[in-house]
Amino acid sequence: MSATFEVPARAESARPDQDEWRDRTIADLLPLARRLAGRYRHSGEPRDDLEQVASLGLIKAIDRYDPDAGPLVRYAVPTILGELRRHFRDRGWGLHVPRGVQENFLHCNEASDRLWTQLGRAPTVREIAAEANISVEDAIEALDAGRSYTPAALDAPAGAADRGDDGARTLGDTLGRREEGYDRVELGQAIGPAFSELPEREREIVRLRFFEDLTQSEIAARVGVSQMHVSRLLRRALDQLHDAVESAAA
């Protein structure tokens, strides 16, 4: 940290003195907590929430501080950062993301903040990975997972384009819809074996009726039988195919 934070000497005698020391120390180190919270300002989390979490970490550090452990600031910084990371890990993510990826995302966020200050521009993924001491592949995975931190609602606006009287387009409007052709593919897979087992003439009648869209009279002329016979053969073939589909679905 570039700034120096002075901590008042701790009184170990009367309780009022301890309470006064605690209040003064919290007030003196609040700028430190806010600065640490600012490391995550690009995470998408509201800054007020981050500062509240960091302040809670500061209070925990002060209450747990043992003077024999060394300077309070040296103890407070990892405590505050740990509280911030725990907040992201346990309560921040809108979707389930592996903990290792979450940690890498936080490291990338901290690295990006430092590089912004050093370079005066947006850092590249390779620069972020090097600063965070992780591989480029892990950095890409972490940054991509960061988009899952706060998933957008389906009714959120998707742009300025209008849909006429219905209003602006939403993200839900951009989602793909079920392709009806898949139903025909599944049906074809169920019918295929049964269709192959039909007698050759019945297969031809079914093909002419449903693939070439011929009438029964046109099929009769093409096959060389009566229209009534075409009707019987077609019905029998369809019954056989129907039974095959029902058996496959059972």
C-alpha positions in Angstrom: 0.0 0.0 0.0 1.3 3.4 -0.9 -0.4 5.3 1.9 0.8 5.0 5.5 -1.9 4.3 8.1 -1.2 5.3 11.7 -2.7 3.1 14.3 -3.2 4.5 17.8 -1.4 2.7 20.6 -3.7 0.1 22.3 -4.5 0.5 25.9 -4.6 -2.8 27.8 -6.0 -1.5 31.1 -9.6 -0.2 31.5 -12.4 -1.3 29.2 -13.4 2.3 28.3 -9.9 2.9 27.0 -10.1 -0.3 24.9 -13.4 0.8 23.4 -12.0 4.2 22.6 -9.0 2.6 21.0 -11.2 0.3 18.9 -13.4 3.2 17.7 -10.4 5.4 16.8 -8.7 2.5 15.0 -11.8 1.7 12.9 -12.1 5.3 11.9 -8.3 5.6 11.1 -8.3 2.4 9.0 -11.6 2.8 7.1 -9.8 4.5 4.2 -7.6 1.4 4.0 -10.7 -0.9 3.8 -12.3 1.3 1.1 -9.1 1.2 -0.9 -9.0 -2.6 -0.7 -12.7 -2.7 -1.7 -11.8 -0.5 -4.7 -9.6 -3.3 -6.1 -12.8 -5.1 -7.2 -14.6 -2.1 -8.7 -14.6 -3.8 -12.1 -16.3 -6.9 -10.8 -19.9 -5.7 -11.3 -20.6 -5.7 -7.6 -22.0 -2.4 -6.2 -19.2 -0.4 -4.6 -21.3 0.4 -1.5 -21.7 -3.4 -0.9 -18.0 -4.0 -1.4 -17.1 -1.2 1.1 -19.5 -2.6 3.6 -17.9 -6.1 3.3 -14.4 -4.6 3.6 -15.5 -2.6 6.7 -16.8 -5.8 8.3 -13.4 -7.4 7.6 -11.7 -4.5 9.2 -13.8 -4.8 12.4 -13.1 -8.5 12.5 -9.4 -7.9 12.2 -9.4 -5.3 15.0 -11.4 -7.5 17.3 -9.2 -10.5 16.7 -5.9 -8.6 16.7 -3.1 -9.9 19.0 -0.3 -7.3 19.5 2.2 -10.1 19.6 1.4 -10.9 16.0 3.0 -7.7 14.7 1.6 -4.5 13.2 -2.2 -4.3 13.0 -2.2 -3.2 9.3 -0.2 -6.2 8.3 -2.9 -8.4 10.0 -5.9 -6.3 8.8 -5.1 -6.4 5.0 -5.3 -10.2 4.5 -8.4 -10.3 6.8 -10.2 -7.7 4.7 -9.2 -9.3 1.4 -10.3 -12.7 2.7 -13.7 -11.2 3.7 -14.1 -9.7 0.2 -13.2 -13.0 -1.5 -15.5 -14.9 0.7 -18.3 -12.5 -0.2 -17.7 -13.2 -3.9 -17.4 -16.9 -3.4 -20.4 -17.5 -1.2 -22.9 -14.8 -2.1 -22.0 -13.1 -5.2 -22.1 -15.6 -8.1 -25.5 -16.1 -9.7 -24.5 -19.4 -11.2 -22.4 -22.3 -9.9 -18.8 -21.8 -10.8 -15.9 -23.9 -9.5 -14.0 -22.3 -6.6 -10.7 -22.4 -8.5 -12.2 -20.4 -11.3 -13.7 -18.0 -8.8 -10.4 -17.4 -7.2 -8.7 -16.9 -10.6 -11.4 -14.4 -11.5 -10.6 -12.4 -8.4 -6.9 -12.5 -9.0 -7.5 -11.3 -12.6 -9.7 -8.5 -11.3 -7.0 -7.4 -8.9 -4.3 -7.7 -11.6 -6.4 -5.7 -14.1 -6.9 -2.9 -11.6 -3.1 -2.7 -11.0 -2.4 -2.7 -14.7 -4.9 0.0 -15.4 -3.0 2.2 -13.0 0.4 1.3 -14.4 -0.4 1.3 -18.1 -3.1 3.9 -18.3 -5.1 1.7 -20.7 -7.1 -1.6 -20.7 -4.6 -4.5 -20.2 -4.6 -7.5 -22.5 -5.5 -11.0 -21.4 -1.9 -12.0 -21.7 -0.8 -9.1 -19.5 -3.5 -9.9 -16.9 -2.5 -13.6 -16.8 1.2 -12.6 -16.3 0.3 -10.2 -13.5 -2.0 -12.7 -11.8 0.7 -15.4 -12.2 -1.7 -17.8 -13.9 -1.8 -19.3 -17.5 -3.5 -17.4 -20.3 -6.0 -20.3 -20.6 -6.9 -20.0 -17.0 -7.3 -16.2 -17.3 -9.6 -16.6 -20.3 -11.7 -19.1 -18.5 -11.9 -16.9 -15.4 -12.8 -13.8 -17.3 -15.4 -15.6 -19.3 -16.9 -17.1 -16.1 -17.1 -13.6 -14.7 -20.0 -13.0 -17.0 -21.9 -15.5 -14.9 -21.4 -13.4 -11.8 -24.7 -11.6 -12.3 -26.8 -13.3 -15.0 -29.1 -11.0 -16.9 -32.8 -11.5 -16.7 -34.7 -12.7 -19.7 -36.8 -9.6 -19.7 -33.8 -7.3 -19.7 -33.5 -5.0 -22.8 -31.4 -6.5 -25.6 -30.9 -3.3 -27.6 -32.7 -0.3 -29.0 -34.4 -2.2 -31.8 -38.2 -2.2 -31.5 -40.7 -5.0 -32.2 -43.5 -2.8 -33.3 -46.3 -2.3 -30.7 -44.8 -4.8 -28.3 -41.9 -2.6 -27.2 -38.2 -3.1 -27.1 -36.5 -6.5 -27.7 -35.5 -8.4 -24.6 -32.8 -11.0 -24.1 -35.5 -13.7 -24.1 -36.4 -12.6 -27.7 -32.8 -13.4 -28.8 -32.8 -17.0 -27.5 -33.1 -19.8 -30.0 -36.3 -21.7 -30.3 -37.0 -25.4 -30.8 -36.5 -26.4 -34.4 -39.5 -28.3 -35.6 -37.4 -30.3 -38.0 -36.0 -32.2 -35.0 -39.4 -33.8 -34.5 -39.4 -35.1 -38.1 -35.9 -36.4 -37.7 -36.9 -38.4 -34.5 -40.0 -39.6 -36.3 -37.9 -40.7 -39.3 -35.5 -42.7 -37.0 -38.5 -44.5 -35.5 -40.2 -45.2 -38.8 -37.1 -46.0 -40.9 -36.7 -49.7 -39.9 -40.4 -50.4 -40.2 -40.6 -48.6 -43.6 -37.7 -50.8 -44.8 -39.7 -53.9 -43.8 -42.7 -53.0 -46.0 -43.2 -54.8 -49.3 -41.6 -52.9 -52.2 -45.0 -51.9 -53.7 -46.3 -50.5 -50.4 -43.1 -48.6 -49.9 -43.5 -47.0 -53.3 -47.2 -46.1 -52.6 -46.2 -44.5 -49.3 -43.4 -42.6 -51.0 -45.6 -41.4 -53.8 -48.3 -40.3 -51.4 -46.3 -38.5 -48.8 -43.0 -37.5 -50.5 -44.3 -36.7 -54.0 -47.8 -35.7 -52.8 -49.7 -37.6 -55.4 -53.4 -38.4 -55.1 -54.6 -42.0 -54.8 -55.9 -41.9 -58.3 -52.5 -40.7 -59.6 -50.7 -43.4 -57.6 -53.1 -46.0 -59.0 -52.2 -44.9 -62.6 -48.5 -44.9 -61.7 -48.5 -48.3 -60.0 -51.0 -50.0 -62.3 -53.6 -51.1 -59.8 -57.1 -49.7 -58.9 -57.6 -46.7 -56.7 -59.4 -48.9 -54.1 -56.5 -51.3 -54.0 -54.1 -48.4 -53.5 -56.3 -47.2 -50.6 -56.2 -50.7 -48.9 -52.4 -51.0 -49.4 -51.8 -47.5 -48.1 -54.0 -48.1 -45.0 -52.2 -51.4 -44.2 -48.8 -49.8 -44.6 -49.7 -46.9 -42.4 -51.1 -49.2 -39.7 -47.8 -51.1 -39.7 -45.8 -47.9 -39.4 -48.1 -46.6 -36.6 -47.6 -49.8 -34.7 -43.8 -49.5 -35.1 -43.8 -45.9 -33.7 -46.0 -46.9 -30.8 -43.6 -49.8 -29.9 -40.6 -47.5 -30.1 -42.3 -45.0 -27.8 -43.3 -47.6 -25.2 
